[in-house]
């Protein structure tokens, strides 16, 4: 792909530490395998996803049984919110990033290392938080292989009219 630079070694290691456990447990129905690299990904998308992956790594060892997830809110080419899932039962990365962004999230792009959830668990659905905040585009590394998620978050966002890119920085 033109304009997309290769991952730096440190980021490549971070990606595999964050995503490898998920890749070992693919979702039923194969949605994970459909999360190929998007043809719409730009060099900025790649760079920002690298940063989201690095954010996710900050909670290593503290999120079980949940995965490590990092998120960025970007408005007008500027990062206005950063977040990562700190531990099970606490706010998800997307919500933390949206809180930091505040009103600047309206019309923004969210970069997240994992599909936003669309179900209720210990926290509310991240998809509804994204819609309430007025996010217009979501760029994600991969589909969530959890059977409760499994593409439903992306479907909810697309149905609401958001642009969704899946597979940025994903590795088979």
KAJOJO-V251348 format. One record per residue. N is the residue number from 1. RES is the residue in one small letter. PSI is psi in whole degrees, 0 to 359 (* if undefined). OMEGA is omega as a letter, one per 30 degrees, with the letter a starting at -180 (* if undefined). Layout:
N;RES;PSI;OMEGA
N;RES;PSI;OMEGA
This chain:
1;x;133;a
2;x;138;l
3;x;358;l
4;x;118;a
5;x;154;a
6;x;157;l
7;x;139;l
8;x;150;a
9;x;320;a
10;x;318;l
11;x;322;l
12;x;317;l
13;x;316;l
14;x;317;l
15;x;312;a
16;x;327;l
17;x;323;a
18;x;315;a
19;x;337;a
20;x;316;l
21;x;325;l
22;x;322;a
23;x;336;l
24;x;344;a
25;x;71;a
26;x;152;a
27;x;151;l
28;x;146;l
29;x;353;l
30;x;17;l
31;x;326;a
32;x;321;a
33;x;341;l
34;x;356;a
35;x;64;a
36;x;168;a
37;x;129;a
38;x;139;l
39;x;347;a
40;x;357;a
41;x;135;l
42;x;173;l
43;x;323;l
44;x;318;l
45;x;316;a
46;x;313;l
47;x;317;a
48;x;326;l
49;x;323;l
50;x;318;l
51;x;320;l
52;x;321;l
53;x;320;l
54;x;320;l
55;x;315;a
56;x;322;a
57;x;339;a
58;x;339;a
59;x;15;a
60;x;129;l
61;x;0;a
62;x;357;a
63;x;352;a
64;x;137;g
65;x;4;a
66;x;157;l
67;x;166;l
68;x;131;l
69;x;135;l
70;x;152;a
71;x;148;l
72;x;143;l
73;x;125;a
74;x;124;l
75;x;129;l
76;x;41;l
77;x;7;a
78;x;137;l
79;x;120;a
80;x;353;l
81;x;138;l
82;x;145;l
83;x;156;l
84;x;153;l
85;x;112;a
86;x;317;l
87;x;160;a
88;x;136;l
89;x;345;l
90;x;173;a
91;x;140;l
92;x;163;a
93;x;318;a
94;x;317;a
95;x;320;l
96;x;315;l
97;x;319;l
98;x;320;l
99;x;317;l
100;x;323;a
101;x;328;a
102;x;224;a
103;x;342;l
104;x;349;l
105;x;338;a
106;x;123;l
107;x;9;a
108;x;180;l
109;x;134;l
110;x;130;l
111;x;125;a
112;x;146;a
113;x;347;a
114;x;147;l
115;x;132;l
116;x;139;a
117;x;152;l
118;x;14;a
119;x;161;l
120;x;134;l
121;x;233;l
122;x;342;l
123;x;166;l
124;x;171;a
125;x;130;l
126;x;329;l
127;x;319;a
128;x;324;l
129;x;320;l
130;x;316;l
131;x;317;l
132;x;326;a
133;x;344;l
134;x;22;l
135;x;140;a
136;x;341;a
137;x;142;l
138;x;129;l
139;x;122;a
140;x;151;l
141;x;320;a
142;x;162;l
143;x;142;l
144;x;120;a
145;x;354;l
146;x;130;a
147;x;335;l
148;x;338;a
149;x;283;l
150;x;50;l
151;x;349;a
152;x;326;l
153;x;314;l
154;x;320;l
155;x;316;l
156;x;315;a
157;x;317;l
158;x;319;l
159;x;326;l
160;x;358;l
161;x;8;l
162;x;147;l
163;x;134;a
164;x;125;l
165;x;130;a
166;x;136;l
167;x;6;l
168;x;119;a
169;x;11;l
170;x;149;l
171;x;141;l
172;x;*;*
